[in-house]
Structures are given as structure tokens and as C-alpha cells.
């Protein structure tokens, strides 16, 4: 479900709008009746930091000049 909210009203009820977005609603922010932005549910949850830790290794000669230059 999509709801239209004037941007000046959205300032006062941002926490409530975010909670509604978490539940799947899409909120369209309007200014003078014209849509200017959107608040909606995340496509997928953000990936936690550090999940690739230890998977990337940089060789000791990384900064050495390339032989072709």
C-alpha cells in the first residue's frame, strides 16, 4: 500500500513512517502536492561488516613496478 505524506508532516512523524516502511508500506513524500521522495522497505537486509575478513590477501610485491612499463 502506498500513502502520500506532505514533507512538512513527515518531519514530525519520521519514526512512525520508518516503522510502517519496515512492515512493507511505501510512503511517498510530497511537496506542494508533487512527489519528491520515497520511503520504503529495504530490498534485502544490509550485509554485516566483516563477513569477508581474511578472504583477501595482498602480496608483498603489490607496489612493485610492472615489468611492461
Jmol script that loads the backbone (N, CA, C; Angstrom):
load data "model"
ATOM      1  N   UNK A   1       0.843  -1.176   0.000  1.00  0.00           N
ATOM      2  CA  UNK A   1       0.000   0.000   0.000  1.00  0.00           C
ATOM      3  C   UNK A   1       0.887   1.237   0.000  1.00  0.00           C
ATOM      4  N   UNK A   2       0.534   2.225  -0.767  1.00  0.00           N
ATOM      5  CA  UNK A   2       1.289   3.468  -0.859  1.00  0.00           C
ATOM      6  C   UNK A   2       0.485   4.592  -0.231  1.00  0.00           C
ATOM      7  N   UNK A   3       1.153   5.398   0.601  1.00  0.00           N
ATOM      8  CA  UNK A   3       0.483   6.558   1.188  1.00  0.00           C
ATOM      9  C   UNK A   3       1.264   7.809   0.828  1.00  0.00           C
ATOM     10  N   UNK A   4       0.560   8.908   0.659  1.00  0.00           N
ATOM     11  CA  UNK A   4       1.172  10.196   0.357  1.00  0.00           C
ATOM     12  C   UNK A   4       1.231  11.019   1.634  1.00  0.00           C
ATOM     13  N   UNK A   5       2.407  11.584   1.922  1.00  0.00           N
ATOM     14  CA  UNK A   5       2.590  12.377   3.136  1.00  0.00           C
ATOM     15  C   UNK A   5       3.317  13.665   2.757  1.00  0.00           C
ATOM     16  N   UNK A   6       2.741  14.829   3.095  1.00  0.00           N
ATOM     17  CA  UNK A   6       3.466  16.076   2.858  1.00  0.00           C
ATOM     18  C   UNK A   6       4.775  16.085   3.652  1.00  0.00           C
ATOM     19  N   UNK A   7       5.812  16.623   3.049  1.00  0.00           N
ATOM     20  CA  UNK A   7       7.141  16.559   3.646  1.00  0.00           C
ATOM     21  C   UNK A   7       7.197  17.274   5.000  1.00  0.00           C
ATOM     22  N   UNK A   8       6.449  18.359   5.184  1.00  0.00           N
ATOM     23  CA  UNK A   8       6.472  19.063   6.479  1.00  0.00           C
ATOM     24  C   UNK A   8       5.824  18.218   7.575  1.00  0.00           C
ATOM     25  N   UNK A   9       4.848  17.376   7.243  1.00  0.00           N
ATOM     26  CA  UNK A   9       4.262  16.468   8.227  1.00  0.00           C
ATOM     27  C   UNK A   9       5.188  15.290   8.502  1.00  0.00           C
ATOM     28  N   UNK A  10       5.930  14.863   7.488  1.00  0.00           N
ATOM     29  CA  UNK A  10       6.817  13.707   7.621  1.00  0.00           C
ATOM     30  C   UNK A  10       7.927  13.982   8.634  1.00  0.00           C
ATOM     31  N   UNK A  11       8.356  15.227   8.744  1.00  0.00           N
ATOM     32  CA  UNK A  11       9.407  15.579   9.707  1.00  0.00           C
ATOM     33  C   UNK A  11       8.993  15.207  11.123  1.00  0.00           C
ATOM     34  N   UNK A  12       7.738  15.433  11.448  1.00  0.00           N
ATOM     35  CA  UNK A  12       7.248  15.195  12.807  1.00  0.00           C
ATOM     36  C   UNK A  12       6.961  13.717  13.075  1.00  0.00           C
ATOM     37  N   UNK A  13       6.788  12.918  12.017  1.00  0.00           N
ATOM     38  CA  UNK A  13       6.403  11.528  12.222  1.00  0.00           C
ATOM     39  C   UNK A  13       7.350  10.550  11.530  1.00  0.00           C
ATOM     40  N   UNK A  14       8.637  10.899  11.446  1.00  0.00           N
ATOM     41  CA  UNK A  14       9.598  10.072  10.738  1.00  0.00           C
ATOM     42  C   UNK A  14       9.720   8.672  11.338  1.00  0.00           C
ATOM     43  N   UNK A  15       9.771   8.572  12.656  1.00  0.00           N
ATOM     44  CA  UNK A  15       9.887   7.256  13.294  1.00  0.00           C
ATOM     45  C   UNK A  15       8.692   6.367  12.938  1.00  0.00           C
ATOM     46  N   UNK A  16       7.504   6.935  12.940  1.00  0.00           N
ATOM     47  CA  UNK A  16       6.309   6.157  12.587  1.00  0.00           C
ATOM     48  C   UNK A  16       6.347   5.731  11.122  1.00  0.00           C
ATOM     49  N   UNK A  17       6.792   6.625  10.235  1.00  0.00           N
ATOM     50  CA  UNK A  17       6.871   6.293   8.817  1.00  0.00           C
ATOM     51  C   UNK A  17       7.891   5.189   8.569  1.00  0.00           C
ATOM     52  N   UNK A  18       9.000   5.227   9.275  1.00  0.00           N
ATOM     53  CA  UNK A  18      10.015   4.171   9.136  1.00  0.00           C
ATOM     54  C   UNK A  18       9.471   2.833   9.618  1.00  0.00           C
ATOM     55  N   UNK A  19       8.710   2.845  10.692  1.00  0.00           N
ATOM     56  CA  UNK A  19       8.105   1.608  11.191  1.00  0.00           C
ATOM     57  C   UNK A  19       7.126   1.041  10.175  1.00  0.00           C
ATOM     58  N   UNK A  20       6.364   1.900   9.541  1.00  0.00           N
ATOM     59  CA  UNK A  20       5.407   1.441   8.525  1.00  0.00           C
ATOM     60  C   UNK A  20       6.143   0.891   7.301  1.00  0.00           C
ATOM     61  N   UNK A  21       7.277   1.511   6.954  1.00  0.00           N
ATOM     62  CA  UNK A  21       8.072   1.019   5.832  1.00  0.00           C
ATOM     63  C   UNK A  21       8.633  -0.365   6.147  1.00  0.00           C
ATOM     64  N   UNK A  22       9.058  -0.558   7.397  1.00  0.00           N
ATOM     65  CA  UNK A  22       9.565  -1.868   7.814  1.00  0.00           C
ATOM     66  C   UNK A  22       8.507  -2.952   7.631  1.00  0.00           C
ATOM     67  N   UNK A  23       7.254  -2.582   7.776  1.00  0.00           N
ATOM     68  CA  UNK A  23       6.148  -3.533   7.634  1.00  0.00           C
ATOM     69  C   UNK A  23       5.747  -3.736   6.172  1.00  0.00           C
ATOM     70  N   UNK A  24       6.402  -3.023   5.247  1.00  0.00           N
ATOM     71  CA  UNK A  24       6.142  -3.238   3.828  1.00  0.00           C
ATOM     72  C   UNK A  24       5.426  -2.112   3.109  1.00  0.00           C
ATOM     73  N   UNK A  25       5.011  -1.075   3.815  1.00  0.00           N
ATOM     74  CA  UNK A  25       4.329   0.037   3.155  1.00  0.00           C
ATOM     75  C   UNK A  25       5.323   0.920   2.435  1.00  0.00           C
ATOM     76  N   UNK A  26       4.867   1.590   1.407  1.00  0.00           N
ATOM     77  CA  UNK A  26       5.681   2.574   0.700  1.00  0.00           C
ATOM     78  C   UNK A  26       5.085   3.949   0.953  1.00  0.00           C
ATOM     79  N   UNK A  27       5.918   4.888   1.394  1.00  0.00           N
ATOM     80  CA  UNK A  27       5.483   6.242   1.708  1.00  0.00           C
ATOM     81  C   UNK A  27       6.084   7.173   0.678  1.00  0.00           C
ATOM     82  N   UNK A  28       5.254   7.966   0.024  1.00  0.00           N
ATOM     83  CA  UNK A  28       5.714   8.939  -0.954  1.00  0.00           C
ATOM     84  C   UNK A  28       5.643  10.312  -0.298  1.00  0.00           C
ATOM     85  N   UNK A  29       6.773  10.994  -0.252  1.00  0.00           N
ATOM     86  CA  UNK A  29       6.841  12.331   0.322  1.00  0.00           C
ATOM     87  C   UNK A  29       6.481  13.345  -0.766  1.00  0.00           C
ATOM     88  N   UNK A  30       5.625  14.294  -0.403  1.00  0.00           N
ATOM     89  CA  UNK A  30       5.187  15.287  -1.380  1.00  0.00           C
ATOM     90  C   UNK A  30       5.514  16.693  -0.896  1.00  0.00           C
ATOM     91  N   UNK A  31       5.700  17.579  -1.852  1.00  0.00           N
ATOM     92  CA  UNK A  31       5.908  18.995  -1.564  1.00  0.00           C
ATOM     93  C   UNK A  31       4.986  19.764  -2.508  1.00  0.00           C
ATOM     94  N   UNK A  32       4.035  20.471  -1.942  1.00  0.00           N
ATOM     95  CA  UNK A  32       3.016  21.180  -2.720  1.00  0.00           C
ATOM     96  C   UNK A  32       2.276  20.227  -3.664  1.00  0.00           C
ATOM     97  N   UNK A  33       2.029  19.006  -3.203  1.00  0.00           N
ATOM     98  CA  UNK A  33       1.286  18.027  -3.979  1.00  0.00           C
ATOM     99  C   UNK A  33       2.109  17.262  -5.008  1.00  0.00           C
ATOM    100  N   UNK A  34       3.390  17.591  -5.136  1.00  0.00           N
ATOM    101  CA  UNK A  34       4.266  16.927  -6.101  1.00  0.00           C
ATOM    102  C   UNK A  34       5.157  15.922  -5.386  1.00  0.00           C
ATOM    103  N   UNK A  35       5.207  14.679  -5.837  1.00  0.00           N
ATOM    104  CA  UNK A  35       6.089  13.695  -5.207  1.00  0.00           C
ATOM    105  C   UNK A  35       7.560  14.120  -5.334  1.00  0.00           C
ATOM    106  N   UNK A  36       8.289  14.043  -4.201  1.00  0.00           N
ATOM    107  CA  UNK A  36       9.699  14.432  -4.202  1.00  0.00           C
ATOM    108  C   UNK A  36      10.612  13.352  -3.635  1.00  0.00           C
ATOM    109  N   UNK A  37      10.060  12.368  -2.973  1.00  0.00           N
ATOM    110  CA  UNK A  37      10.892  11.320  -2.394  1.00  0.00           C
ATOM    111  C   UNK A  37      10.052  10.133  -1.987  1.00  0.00           C
ATOM    112  N   UNK A  38      10.764   9.078  -1.555  1.00  0.00           N
ATOM    113  CA  UNK A  38      10.065   7.855  -1.216  1.00  0.00           C
ATOM    114  C   UNK A  38      10.755   7.180  -0.036  1.00  0.00           C
ATOM    115  N   UNK A  39       9.965   6.638   0.870  1.00  0.00           N
ATOM    116  CA  UNK A  39      10.452   5.811   1.966  1.00  0.00           C
ATOM    117  C   UNK A  39       9.786   4.455   1.781  1.00  0.00           C
ATOM    118  N   UNK A  40      10.590   3.406   1.744  1.00  0.00           N
ATOM    119  CA  UNK A  40      10.021   2.089   1.531  1.00  0.00           C
ATOM    120  C   UNK A  40      10.858   1.018   2.196  1.00  0.00           C
ATOM    121  N   UNK A  41      10.388  -0.202   2.152  1.00  0.00           N
ATOM    122  CA  UNK A  41      11.135  -1.295   2.771  1.00  0.00           C
ATOM    123  C   UNK A  41      12.436  -1.555   2.018  1.00  0.00           C
ATOM    124  N   UNK A  42      13.437  -2.041   2.736  1.00  0.00           N
ATOM    125  CA  UNK A  42      14.717  -2.398   2.122  1.00  0.00           C
ATOM    126  C   UNK A  42      14.514  -3.633   1.255  1.00  0.00           C
ATOM    127  N   UNK A  43      15.209  -3.687   0.138  1.00  0.00           N
ATOM    128  CA  UNK A  43      15.131  -4.843  -0.745  1.00  0.00           C
ATOM    129  C   UNK A  43      15.662  -6.093  -0.042  1.00  0.00           C
ATOM    130  N   UNK A  44      16.767  -5.942   0.645  1.00  0.00           N
ATOM    131  CA  UNK A  44      17.352  -7.036   1.413  1.00  0.00           C
ATOM    132  C   UNK A  44      18.065  -6.428   2.608  1.00  0.00           C
ATOM    133  N   UNK A  45      18.211  -7.160   3.665  1.00  0.00           N
ATOM    134  CA  UNK A  45      18.886  -6.596   4.834  1.00  0.00           C
ATOM    135  C   UNK A  45      20.347  -6.310   4.523  1.00  0.00           C
ATOM    136  N   UNK A  46      20.910  -5.269   5.122  1.00  0.00           N
ATOM    137  CA  UNK A  46      22.317  -4.970   4.864  1.00  0.00           C
ATOM    138  C   UNK A  46      23.218  -6.096   5.350  1.00  0.00           C
ATOM    139  N   UNK A  47      24.308  -6.312   4.645  1.00  0.00           N
ATOM    140  CA  UNK A  47      25.249  -7.363   4.999  1.00  0.00           C
ATOM    141  C   UNK A  47      26.071  -6.921   6.207  1.00  0.00           C
ATOM    142  N   UNK A  48      26.261  -7.788   7.191  1.00  0.00           N
ATOM    143  CA  UNK A  48      27.047  -7.400   8.363  1.00  0.00           C
ATOM    144  C   UNK A  48      28.515  -7.170   7.976  1.00  0.00           C
ATOM    145  N   UNK A  49      29.137  -6.223   8.643  1.00  0.00           N
ATOM    146  CA  UNK A  49      30.534  -5.919   8.381  1.00  0.00           C
ATOM    147  C   UNK A  49      31.426  -7.072   8.798  1.00  0.00           C
ATOM    148  N   UNK A  50      32.500  -7.264   8.079  1.00  0.00           N
ATOM    149  CA  UNK A  50      33.484  -8.265   8.443  1.00  0.00           C
ATOM    150  C   UNK A  50      33.230  -9.651   7.886  1.00  0.00           C
ATOM    151  N   UNK A  51      32.230  -9.831   7.040  1.00  0.00           N
ATOM    152  CA  UNK A  51      31.943 -11.172   6.536  1.00  0.00           C
ATOM    153  C   UNK A  51      33.012 -11.678   5.572  1.00  0.00           C
ATOM    154  N   UNK A  52      33.781 -10.781   4.964  1.00  0.00           N
ATOM    155  CA  UNK A  52      34.848 -11.186   4.048  1.00  0.00           C
ATOM    156  C   UNK A  52      36.231 -11.077   4.687  1.00  0.00           C
ATOM    157  N   UNK A  53      36.286 -10.901   5.980  1.00  0.00           N
ATOM    158  CA  UNK A  53      37.575 -10.760   6.667  1.00  0.00           C
ATOM    159  C   UNK A  53      38.421 -12.009   6.446  1.00  0.00           C
ATOM    160  N   UNK A  54      39.684 -11.801   6.062  1.00  0.00           N
ATOM    161  CA  UNK A  54      40.605 -12.897   5.848  1.00  0.00           C
ATOM    162  C   UNK A  54      40.518 -13.541   4.478  1.00  0.00           C
ATOM    163  N   UNK A  55      39.590 -13.127   3.631  1.00  0.00           N
ATOM    164  CA  UNK A  55      39.431 -13.731   2.309  1.00  0.00           C
ATOM    165  C   UNK A  55      40.274 -13.033   1.243  1.00  0.00           C
ATOM    166  N   UNK A  56      40.751 -11.834   1.529  1.00  0.00           N
ATOM    167  CA  UNK A  56      41.536 -11.075   0.565  1.00  0.00           C
ATOM    168  C   UNK A  56      42.953 -10.951   1.097  1.00  0.00           C
ATOM    169  N   UNK A  57      43.917 -11.265   0.232  1.00  0.00           N
ATOM    170  CA  UNK A  57      45.309 -11.192   0.653  1.00  0.00           C
ATOM    171  C   UNK A  57      46.075 -10.339  -0.352  1.00  0.00           C
ATOM    172  N   UNK A  58      46.909  -9.441   0.132  1.00  0.00           N
ATOM    173  CA  UNK A  58      47.711  -8.604  -0.730  1.00  0.00           C
ATOM    174  C   UNK A  58      49.151  -9.094  -0.661  1.00  0.00           C
ATOM    175  N   UNK A  59      49.748  -9.356  -1.806  1.00  0.00           N
ATOM    176  CA  UNK A  59      51.113  -9.864  -1.861  1.00  0.00           C
ATOM    177  C   UNK A  59      52.116  -8.782  -1.465  1.00  0.00           C
ATOM    178  N   UNK A  60      53.274  -9.223  -1.032  1.00  0.00           N
ATOM    179  CA  UNK A  60      54.325  -8.294  -0.610  1.00  0.00           C
ATOM    180  C   UNK A  60      54.806  -7.423  -1.760  1.00  0.00           C
ATOM    181  N   UNK A  61      54.750  -7.920  -2.987  1.00  0.00           N
ATOM    182  CA  UNK A  61      55.241  -7.149  -4.138  1.00  0.00           C
ATOM    183  C   UNK A  61      54.139  -6.338  -4.822  1.00  0.00           C
ATOM    184  N   UNK A  62      53.089  -6.042  -4.130  1.00  0.00           N
ATOM    185  CA  UNK A  62      51.957  -5.315  -4.715  1.00  0.00           C
ATOM    186  C   UNK A  62      52.383  -3.982  -5.303  1.00  0.00           C
ATOM    187  N   UNK A  63      53.266  -3.263  -4.627  1.00  0.00           N
ATOM    188  CA  UNK A  63      53.690  -1.931  -5.074  1.00  0.00           C
ATOM    189  C   UNK A  63      54.850  -1.948  -6.060  1.00  0.00           C
ATOM    190  N   UNK A  64      55.375  -3.098  -6.391  1.00  0.00           N
ATOM    191  CA  UNK A  64      56.496  -3.165  -7.337  1.00  0.00           C
ATOM    192  C   UNK A  64      56.047  -2.706  -8.723  1.00  0.00           C
ATOM    193  N   UNK A  65      56.955  -2.085  -9.470  1.00  0.00           N
ATOM    194  CA  UNK A  65      56.603  -1.660 -10.838  1.00  0.00           C
ATOM    195  C   UNK A  65      56.271  -2.866 -11.714  1.00  0.00           C
ATOM    196  N   UNK A  66      55.380  -2.670 -12.639  1.00  0.00           N
ATOM    197  CA  UNK A  66      55.017  -3.728 -13.569  1.00  0.00           C
ATOM    198  C   UNK A  66      56.136  -3.898 -14.602  1.00  0.00           C
ATOM    199  N   UNK A  67      56.416  -5.122 -15.032  1.00  0.00           N
ATOM    200  CA  UNK A  67      57.531  -5.339 -15.955  1.00  0.00           C
ATOM    201  C   UNK A  67      57.315  -4.702 -17.335  1.00  0.00           C
ATOM    202  N   UNK A  68      56.103  -4.508 -17.754  1.00  0.00           N
ATOM    203  CA  UNK A  68      55.848  -3.979 -19.101  1.00  0.00           C
ATOM    204  C   UNK A  68      55.920  -2.453 -19.162  1.00  0.00           C
ATOM    205  N   UNK A  69      56.162  -1.791 -18.052  1.00  0.00           N
ATOM    206  CA  UNK A  69      56.210  -0.335 -18.083  1.00  0.00           C
ATOM    207  C   UNK A  69      57.599   0.127 -17.841  1.00  0.00           C
TER     208      UNK A  69
END
end "model"
wireframe off; spacefill off
backbone 0.3
color backbone group
